[in-house]
Amino acid sequence: MKGQRGRVWFAQVARWYQLSRERACLRRISEAALKDLGLSRADIETESQRAFWDDPFNK
């Protein structure tokens, strides 16, 4: 039981780290890439300012 909680905790921390890195990468996307994706700089700023624990997929 104790080991399972440790794995769940580790998975959650790993997901938060992943979200933090993805949001940091979003800030570095070029204007041309944003246009290809159909996103605006404002969209990226909104997403990149979210807290690392704010998981849109609630994983």
Summary of the structure (lengths in Angstrom):
residues: 59
radius of gyration: 14.8
end to end distance: 20.5
largest distance: 49.6
contacts: 112
relative contact order: 0.15
helix: 69%
strand: 0%
